[in-house]
Every structure is written in structure tokens, then in C-alpha cells.
């Protein structure tokens, strides 16, 4: 956190001096002023330096692969933030990074503990599912990075619970990685909450999503001992907990992609249909939107801890139904507001704010 807090003002200064700024050049972009978008540099600096200094390399021998894969995404994100990268090239970089941790570090989903009736998987399916999952989650965090403080706040929740889960199961090196990333993001958020002085950019969101995805895989497959653990009672509970941590970005991305496909459009065509856009349309500020979605994430995580001992597919259905109920409420609130006469909308906005 201290490294990131000390680095960000210098990044802002250099970005403004060299005019490395994010231009509000489309209807989808919410900000109206030019703002630096290289906050990912500070996040990557804090996360990588502290993790490299403190983890036990003898205990966590795969750290070099995680760092190398993260560096690929960091450099890809920097290039995209500065001059834009073709989406296909960005996807290739994400798949390459995922392949490094899956093939070389051997971090992969080997067992689904009965989810959808699937238990131990063959090697090829394990590799395929993990690569697709890491790539998808990396993109999911990139997609929810649409308003000040949202992606960072969700990521802080994820890394806090991941670090806690690792620490309570005596896996201290992955716990250090989780807390180092959390600290770096907290340091960045000091400058990113509305009114934002800097954005994390793709160099931040891609790395954050990827590292959280990798840590989730490590948690679900490498943690074996649960005796006396206050958080998780079984491998099945760990897998359910990891899904709940990632549920808001994953649910939002699935929903948006599905909506676009049903309308006959490309799933990668940008629009204003994300959850945070719905809340903004209801008249909430950036800060209130972040708080609402963060609370929704905490509610889903809390529900998961209480139902982790139920049959696995029953637990998954409860989580999905809870998220769908929250979204349905939000959808009809937005729809009713959009149908109001103009004079009533302004009154309702004043009431909400």
C-alpha cells in the first residue's frame, strides 16, 4: 500500500506532463475530463515487489511463473492504455499467460467436487477449463472497471477473503500474494474514488483479474486440510467460496454477453448495460454505486458461508437465485424510472441523491 501511495502521484505527474491521458471520446465513457489511466503501474509495482520479497520460494516454487504471466498481461495492458491493442492480440496475451500458469506451474482445476455432476476431470479438460476460466475472469474485471472505485473495491473484497482463507489453512505464501495485491489496490483507491485522479487502466484490471483467478484455482485445488477451519469445512466449500468471491464480475459479464448475443450483436461491442450503468441510471453517484455492489458481493459471500454444507448444486442454485433476485429488483427499478415523465425524473433523482 505504501509503495503504491508513493508511486501514484509521480505517475499522475508524468502522465500529465507527457499527455498520457484517457480521452472521454465516446458516449459510453462516463468521465468528462482527461485523466491519466496508468494506475496499473503503481498496483503492479506494489504487488510484485512485496510478493517477491516476502514469499517463501521453497514453499511456493511456482511464483516465478505467476510473476512472468502477470508481466505479460501488465505490458499488454500498458500498450493498450497508450495506443490501443487489437482485441485478438489482447486475447492471445491472456491465453498465453493462462497457459504459463496451467502448463508450467501446474495450477489447474482438477476436481469440481460434484458441481454439475462433475468430479475428477481428465487432464485435457482440466487444462481447457482453467485456461478459459482465467481468461474469462481477467476480462470480467476489465469489464466492470467502468466507474471510479468499482473494480478496485470488488478486488479488495476478493483478495481479503482469499488471503484470510490461505492464512487460516497455513498456506502463507499465497496469503502474502493476496494481501500484497490487496494493499496495492487500497493504495491505488486513495486516488481513484470519485472524483478520480487516475484510472487503473487495462494494465491494472487485467493483472488484478488474472492474479485473483490464479489464486482462486490454487485455493480450490491445493488446500487440503480443513480441521478446525472457521471459514471452510471441505474442498466443496472452498470451491463454492471461490465462486462467490468472483460472482459479481462473472455474473455481470455472463449477463451482458448473453444480452448482446440475444440482440444479435457481438458480445464484445461496448454498451451501457452493466450493473453499474443501471445504478447510475437510477440516479446514484459513483460512490453509492460502488457501495451497493460491494454490499451485494458481501451478501453473496455471507450466504455461501452459511450454505456450504448443503448439497453442492443446491448451494450453487441458491447463490444464482440470490443474484438473479437482486438484479431483477434493480432492472425493474431502472425500467420504472426510465418510463417516468421528465419532470418526475428530476424530482426522483433529487430524492435518491
Buried (B, 14 or more C-beta within 10 A) or exposed (E): BEBBBEBBEEBBEEBBEEEBBBEBEEEEEBBEEBBBBBBBBBBBBBBBEBBBEEBEEEEBEBBBBBBBBBBBBBEBBBBBBBEEBEEEEBBEBBBBBBBBBBBBBEBBBBBBBBBEEEEEBEEEBBBBBBBEBBBBBBBBBBBBBBBBBBBBBBBBBBBBBBBBBBBBBEBBBBBBBBBBBBBBBBBBBBBBBBEBBBBBBBBBBBBBBBBBBBBBBBBBBBBEEBEEBEBBBBBBBBBBBBBBBBBBBBBBBEBBBEEBEEEEEEEEEBEEEBBBBBBBBBBBBBBBBBBBBBEBBBBBBEBBBEBBEBEBEEBBEBBBEBBEEBBEEBEEBBEEBEEEEEEEBEEBBEEEE
